Amino acid sequence: MSLFIATHPRSTSTALERAFLTRTGLSGDSDKNNSADTICIHEPFGEPFYYGPERMSDRFPATACAKVADTYPHELRYSDVVAEIDRQHAQEGKPIVVIKDMAQYIVTPRASGRSDMIIDESFFSNDGGLTEAESECSSSNDDNTSTAGAGKRKVVVLIRAPHLSVPSYYRCCMPPLSARTGFDFYDPDEAGYRELRILYDRLSSSGDGDNAPLIVDSADLIRSPRQVIQRVCEHAGIDFRESMLHWEENSPQEQELFQKWNGFHDDALNSRGFKQEEKPSATNAAAEKTTKTASSKPADAEFEVDYDKWTADWSKKFNPEQVAEIRSAVERNLDDYLYLRQFCEQF
């Protein structure tokens, strides 16, 4: 079985991914009472998006892209990455694969004015159909069987309010942190909400309704981690383990996993698990205000837009010019966030 966590930058998605890492057997925090049954593949489509010959981003110059591409054992074309996912799953021989990545890496960028899927939609197929690249990879296996192509690839969409995610991403693109991330300017087109909305709509409108993506909000993940992770596991057909809520110091393998986007994952790497807070979840608080269902309740009934408060918060960390740039990006992405939020699971 396969789970794809689709998200946008700075959504706390690495914390959700970190929960599944406890099932991989990579470190001492793996559950001693249960076998290691999972492999985690961390943001595999970022390399072709930023560095590959089919790259959709112009953030890095061609010389830098070529230098990065030379360090990889396979080509950085999208089809090669899909095939590598299939190969890795087959090689590991574990029944569960969890992939976490940004929707903007697999949907044509907002700036292009198009809304095409960069990878074949059969990657998310309800019946586990293989793309051409996956089929080629599977034919090279001794038993001619593709593990990753079997079963349903369930999708979870994780969102976070842009007035929180945008300044967090902005900070990663400014000194001193930019010296580590290598992202030395802020690009508002990298916020990722429009692409996530397109991906959700495409997957929701195709195939069996039972395979529609599950949307969860970061606020609920932080406030009610047990409930959210239990629901994510249920959606994916994976058994929930209490050990997914906490972990020990990261192993060398886990540190290596997150090094490819150095500086972006410090919070998750430095944490030791989720903290249960005795506060009502974001969606439950909204439910008290309206009796409408999650699919029909108006977004403005559950989310307070307060630019005065947000600006005051941003001004504590950024200068006026930066605050203006952050506000512009938030305004640009708020509608897409609210659109997705109206379909959020309630906790």
SULVEN-V691256 format. One record per pair of residues at least 24 apart in sequence whose ideal C-beta (glycine too) atoms are under 6 Angstrom apart, sorted by sequence separation. I is the first residue (numbers start at 0). J is the second residue. D is the distance in Angstrom with one decimal. If there is no record, write none. Layout:
BEGIN
I,J,D ; I,J,D
END
This chain:
BEGIN
51,75,3.3 ; 53,77,6.0 ; 50,75,5.7 ; 51,76,5.8 ; 125,151,5.9 ; 246,272,5.5 ; 245,272,3.1 ; 47,75,4.8 ; 244,272,5.6 ; 46,75,4.9 ; 123,152,5.4 ; 244,273,5.2 ; 47,77,5.0 ; 47,80,5.6 ; 44,80,6.0 ; 43,80,5.2 ; 298,337,3.7 ; 77,117,5.8 ; 77,118,5.4 ; 298,340,5.4 ; 156,199,5.5 ; 298,341,4.7 ; 40,84,5.9 ; 85,133,4.6 ; 154,202,5.9 ; 81,130,5.7 ; 224,273,3.6 ; 82,132,4.3 ; 86,136,5.2 ; 81,132,4.7 ; 85,136,4.6 ; 89,140,5.6 ; 96,147,6.0 ; 81,133,6.0 ; 293,345,5.4 ; 38,91,4.7 ; 55,108,5.3 ; 78,132,3.8 ; 82,136,4.0 ; 222,276,5.4 ; 38,93,5.2 ; 37,93,5.9 ; 44,100,5.1 ; 48,104,4.1 ; 156,212,4.8 ; 222,278,5.4 ; 36,93,5.5 ; 89,146,4.4 ; 223,280,4.8 ; 36,94,5.5 ; 37,95,4.3 ; 38,96,5.3 ; 39,97,4.9 ; 40,98,4.6 ; 42,100,4.9 ; 88,146,4.8 ; 154,212,4.0 ; 155,213,5.0 ; 156,214,4.5 ; 157,215,5.8 ; 158,216,5.7 ; 159,217,3.7 ; 222,280,5.0 ; 36,95,5.4 ; 45,104,5.7 ; 88,147,3.7 ; 151,210,6.0 ; 286,345,5.8 ; 37,97,6.0 ; 44,104,3.9 ; 85,145,5.5 ; 44,105,5.4 ; 219,280,4.6 ; 282,343,5.5 ; 85,147,4.2 ; 219,281,5.5 ; 84,147,6.0 ; 218,281,3.9 ; 219,282,6.0 ; 282,345,4.3 ; 282,346,5.7 ; 216,281,5.6 ; 280,346,4.4 ; 155,231,5.4 ; 19,97,4.5 ; 110,188,4.7 ; 109,188,5.6 ; 123,202,5.7 ; 125,206,4.2 ; 153,234,5.7 ; 125,207,4.9 ; 153,235,4.3 ; 179,261,5.2 ; 180,262,4.0 ; 16,99,4.4 ; 114,197,4.8 ; 179,262,3.6 ; 109,193,4.4 ; 125,210,4.4 ; 176,262,5.5 ; 12,99,5.7 ; 103,191,4.3 ; 106,194,4.0 ; 102,191,6.0 ; 101,191,5.6 ; 103,194,4.1 ; 106,197,5.1 ; 102,194,4.4 ; 106,198,5.4 ; 171,263,5.9 ; 102,195,4.0 ; 0,95,5.6 ; 1,96,4.9 ; 2,97,4.8 ; 3,98,4.9 ; 4,99,4.2 ; 102,198,4.4 ; 5,102,4.9 ; 226,346,4.8 ; 223,346,4.9 ; 214,339,5.9 ; 216,343,5.2 ; 219,346,4.8 ; 214,342,5.0 ; 214,343,5.0 ; 215,344,5.4 ; 190,328,5.8 ; 196,335,4.7 ; 192,332,4.2 ; 187,328,4.2 ; 190,332,4.9 ; 193,335,5.2 ; 196,338,5.8 ; 192,335,3.9 ; 196,339,5.9 ; 192,336,5.4 ; 12,157,5.1 ; 10,157,5.2 ; 162,309,4.5 ; 166,313,5.6 ; 3,152,5.7 ; 5,154,5.8 ; 10,159,4.2 ; 0,150,4.9 ; 1,152,4.2 ; 2,153,5.2 ; 3,154,4.9 ; 4,155,5.1 ; 5,156,5.2 ; 6,157,4.3 ; 10,164,5.9 ; 9,164,4.1 ; 169,325,5.6 ; 9,167,3.9 ; 9,168,4.6 ; 166,325,5.2 ; 8,168,4.8 ; 165,325,5.5 ; 165,328,4.8 ; 165,329,5.2 ; 162,329,5.2 ; 161,329,4.7 ; 161,332,4.5 ; 161,333,5.7 ; 161,336,5.3 ; 158,339,5.2 ; 8,191,5.6 ; 7,191,3.1 ; 7,192,5.7 ; 7,195,5.3 ; 5,198,5.8 ; 11,217,4.5 ; 10,217,5.5 ; 18,228,5.5 ; 30,240,5.5 ; 30,242,3.9 ; 41,256,5.2 ; 28,246,3.9 ; 28,247,3.9 ; 27,247,5.3 ; 21,242,5.2 ; 21,243,5.3 ; 26,250,3.5 ; 18,243,4.2 ; 21,246,5.5 ; 25,250,5.4 ; 25,252,4.5 ; 26,253,5.7 ; 25,253,5.7 ; 2,235,4.2 ; 0,236,5.3 ; 17,267,5.1 ; 13,264,5.0 ; 14,267,5.1 ; 13,267,3.9
END
